[in-house]
């Protein structure tokens, strides 16, 4: 901030600077520092502690009438700009009542009238989350009543639903997510994420509900028009959900369906993918979003990644004693959060039909797993099925599968012995590098037992120790695997212990090298070696499980931090499916392109 040249400051210095920003009649000289501090203070100071500091300052012997007046004007500004803080934090409201009572007792009735918290409206609706009630039948049929809806009307109602959910997100929700790296104890943000993913999943189910390739292509084309309309509405978040749904592996693998999609439609879809791709840190999206005016709905996942990146890169304090606030970090976090807060003040110019909203809400509340959807995709177009008819718009030839994929195929090809040998040698090198703990160039009985539980094909120690010298040499292990390769169909390697994982930094799939989209349970991470991959790539991952000497756990969140509701109140002042640019998932041995979006 131009008015705050300091790179760091103590909390008391910041409090004093905010007090002095007001004159005795309540005129605010510089709002930038005050707004930043009142929004961001929970990062290093609970709101109740801030209120306590102001109360104690007003009680000091040296507190003049002018200083007391400035303190009261600061509290008044705090209440007017961030009223939800006082409505949803009873302890904070009670402290302000104590301050007002003290002022009345001392005869300062004029100042006491400035800090009335009784007039703050209720914001409890922002904390209410619609409960999802499971239906009696998990396999209930989807509502297909949206087939005939105009693309503009569907885009507008999706925008209305997501924006309504977005407006419930408060500072405390972002604060909690950044601190924990997940949505633990964060139902409002989790519900928004669920809605995002539901849109993506619903689109997949709508496509796969059609029995013929022509009908599925028509649904895909319809949703591409919806995506175009979302872009016109400047709703980038729902646009990402729609693009993600259409690019999901369950849809991108439908080659027969793709032959019925026109070249022009594919070009439009490719341009939409390029807009939301992560290349250059989402540079295309950021430029487009920055040029928007009026209502604009950001891709929340991108901005959450920005928050996490700043939080991880910069410390909260600049000194070991944790007495001086890192203002560079505070300002960067504030800039991101302020932009998100401003979005809540400018609603979309759409008229929503209540009946359609209710019907859409029910349709989005699906209870299908990703595996169920993928199995439905296989039922529509089995792996062995080839496009029945040629098309004027031929799909590009699939990328040549890797040799590892060919080994894992149901029909074993004639693999090149030299390539097999090279692969086995690399694997054995990995075994010795990671499990030969004493570095003597051999695997002892103790070292062998430490890895046997994770290796499904290993025989007994004596079968590998061919010279019976009590240890396994590198040559003996290579010889064993070379002999076993034909029996094992070359599917060798340590078993990975995968767990569904939330990534707080950009992560790429080890199998298909594609970006793992989203920010909540986006992919799978091996708990033993740390390798990451898409869900659909787990069974085809050819990389061995290499034991790590040091593991960093992302599963245990840090201790809960104090929270705040510091967000300003809403105001009326606006402040190709065939040749995709990013082919993230590889759901089949042939390596279809596509990516899954999961917030």
Secondary structure, 3 states (H helix, E strand, C coil): CCCCCCCEEEHHHHHHHHHHCECCCCCECCHHHHHHHHHHHHHCCCHHHHHHHHHHHHHCCCCCHHHHHHHHHHHHHHHHHCHHHHHHCHHHHHHHHHHHHHHHHCCCHHHHHHHCCCCCCCCHHHHCCCCCCCCCCCCCCCCCCCCCCCHHHHHHHHHHHHHHHHCCCCHHHHHHHHHHCCCCCCHHHHHHHHHHHHHHHHHHHHHHCCCCHHHHHHHHHHHHHHHHHHHHCCEHHHHHHHHHHHHCHHHHCCHHHHCCCCHHHHHHHHHHHHHHCCHHHHHHHHHHHHCCCCCCECCHHHHHHHHHHHHHHCCCECCCCCCEEEHHHHHHHHHHHHHHHHHCCCCCCCCCCHHHHHHHHHHHCCCCCHHHHHHHHHHHCCCCCCCCCCCCCCCCCCCCCCHHHHHCCCCCCCCCHHHHHHHHHHHHHHHHHHHCCCCCCEECHHHHHHHHCCCCCCCCHHHHCCCCCCCEEHHHHHHHHHHHCCCCCCCCCCCCCEEEECCCCCCECCCCCCECCCCCCCEEEECCCCCEECHHHHHHCCCCCCCCCCCCCCCCCCCCCCCCCCCCCCCCCCCCCCCCCCCCCCCCCCCCCCCCCCC
